Amino acid sequence: MTKPAAPKRYLPTSPFKAPVTAAPKHFAVGDRVTHDMYGLGRVIGVEEGIAALVDFGSVQHRILSPYSKMSKL
């Protein structure tokens, strides 16, 4: 298995603009979410900017920020 390519570094003096990073996702207690690995769930706890505790039915997981595999429904 190959490793993904390292992200490009942009110098401050470069004429090319660095891509804009997406704003961090924020979840609230009660939000319905979907996760790439665990499926559908509901947020039952939030540690602001650190993690979200999500109930996926049979199991609860603490999903760490930046929540790249989780999205709000």
SERO-4910 file (N, C-alpha, C, O; in steps of 0.05 Angstrom, whole numbers):
BEGIN
 pado doro    nc1    nc2    nc3   cac1   cac2   cac3    cc1    cc2    cc3    oc1    oc2    oc3
  Met    A     17    -23      0      0      0      0     18     25      0     37     26     15
  Thr    A     11     44    -17     28     68    -19     17     90     -1     -7     91      5
  Lys    A     35    107      8     27    129     25     16    152      7     25    155    -15
  Pro    A     -3    167     17    -13    190      1      9    211      0     26    213     17
  Ala    A      8    227    -22     28    247    -26     26    268     -3      5    274      7
  Ala    A     49    279      4     51    300     24     38    325     13     40    331    -11
  Pro    A     25    341     31     13    366     21     34    385     12     56    386     23
  Lys    A     27    401     -9     47    421    -19     51    443      1     32    452     14
  Arg    A     75    453      2     81    476     18     81    501      0     91    500    -22
  Tyr    A     69    522      9     67    547     -6     84    568      8     80    573     32
  Leu    A    102    580     -6    119    601      5    103    627      7     87    632    -11
  Pro    A    108    643     27     93    669     29     98    687      5     82    704     -1
  Thr    A    121    684     -8    128    702    -31    119    691    -57    123    703    -78
  Ser    A    106    667    -57     97    655    -82     74    670    -95     57    680    -81
  Pro    A     74    673   -122     52    686   -135     27    669   -137      6    679   -143
  Phe    A     30    643   -130      7    625   -131     -6    624   -104      8    621    -84
  Lys    A    -32    626   -103    -46    626    -77    -49    597    -67    -54    578    -82
  Ala    A    -46    594    -41    -51    569    -28    -81    563    -28    -97    582    -25
  Pro    A    -89    538    -31   -118    532    -30   -130    539     -3   -117    536     18
  Val    A   -154    549     -4   -168    557     21   -177    532     35   -190    515     23
  Thr    A   -170    530     61   -179    507     77   -208    512     86   -216    534     92
  Ala    A   -223    490     86   -251    492     95   -252    498    124   -235    491    140
  Ala    A   -274    512    132   -278    519    160   -283    494    176   -295    475    165
  Pro    A   -273    492    200   -278    468    216   -308    464    221   -323    483    224
  Lys    A   -315    438    221   -343    431    225   -350    433    254   -334    427    272
  His    A   -374    443    260   -384    444    287   -409    427    290   -427    428    273
  Phe    A   -410    412    311   -433    394    316   -445    402    343   -431    411    361
  Ala    A   -472    398    344   -486    404    369   -499    378    379   -503    359    363
  Val    A   -505    376    404   -518    353    416   -545    349    402   -561    368    399
  Gly    A   -550    325    393   -575    319    379   -573    319    349   -591    310    335
  Asp    A   -551    328    338   -547    328    308   -545    299    298   -533    282    311
  Arg    A   -558    294    276   -556    268    262   -531    270    244   -528    290    229
  Val    A   -514    250    244   -490    250    229   -486    223    215   -499    203    221
  Thr    A   -469    223    195   -460    199    182   -430    198    182   -417    218    178
  His    A   -419    174    187   -390    170    188   -383    149    167   -397    130    164
  Asp    A   -360    153    154   -352    135    133   -348    106    143   -354     87    128
  Met    A   -339    103    167   -334     76    178   -357     65    195   -363     41    193
  Tyr    A   -369     82    211   -389     72    231   -418     75    222   -436     62    233
  Gly    A   -423     91    201   -451     94    191   -466    117    204   -454    138    211
  Leu    A   -492    113    207   -510    134    218   -508    135    248   -505    115    262
  Gly    A   -510    160    259   -509    163    288   -520    190    296   -528    206    280
  Arg    A   -521    194    323   -530    219    334   -510    229    355   -500    213    371
  Val    A   -504    255    354   -484    267    372   -497    268    400   -519    279    403
  Ile    A   -483    257    420   -494    257    447   -476    274    466   -483    279    489
  Gly    A   -453    283    456   -436    300    472   -416    314    454   -407    304    434
  Val    A   -408    338    463   -389    354    447   -368    366    466   -374    378    486
  Glu    A   -342    362    458   -320    375    471   -311    396    451   -298    389    431
  Glu    A   -318    421    454   -315    442    434   -287    443    422   -267    448    436
  Gly    A   -285    438    396   -260    439    382   -242    415    386   -221    413    373
  Ile    A   -250    395    402   -233    373    408   -244    347    397   -231    332    382
  Ala    A   -269    341    405   -281    315    398   -312    317    400   -323    335    412
  Ala    A   -325    297    389   -354    293    391   -359    265    399   -347    246    387
  Leu    A   -377    260    418   -385    234    426   -410    227    410   -430    241    412
  Val    A   -408    205    395   -430    198    377   -440    170    383   -425    152    387
  Asp    A   -467    168    384   -480    142    389   -488    130    362   -504    142    348
  Phe    A   -476    108    355   -482     95    329   -501     71    333   -500     53    316
  Gly    A   -517     71    353   -536     50    358   -524     29    377   -530     29    401
  Ser    A   -508     11    367   -497    -10    383   -471     -2    398   -463    -16    416
  Val    A   -459     20    390   -434     29    402   -432     59    402   -443     73    385
  Gln    A   -417     70    421   -411     98    422   -382    103    417   -365     89    427
  His    A   -376    123    400   -348    129    394   -343    159    399   -360    176    395
  Arg    A   -318    165    407   -309    192    410   -293    199    384   -271    189    380
  Ile    A   -305    216    367   -293    223    342   -277    249    346   -289    269    354
  Leu    A   -252    248    340   -234    271    344   -236    291    321   -242    283    298
  Ser    A   -232    316    327   -232    337    307   -208    333    289   -187    324    300
  Pro    A   -209    338    264   -225    356    248   -249    342    234   -260    353    216
  Tyr    A   -257    318    243   -281    305    233   -280    301    203   -300    306    189
  Ser    A   -258    292    192   -256    289    163   -274    268    151   -282    270    128
  Lys    A   -281    247    167   -298    226    157   -326    228    166   -342    210    161
  Met    A   -334    250    179   -361    252    190   -374    277    179   -361    298    176
  Ser    A   -399    275    172   -414    298    161   -442    299    174   -453    278    181
  Lys    A   -453    323    175   -480    327    186   -501    321    166   -497    327    142
  Leu    A   -523    308    174   -545    303    156   -565    324    157   -585    323    143
***
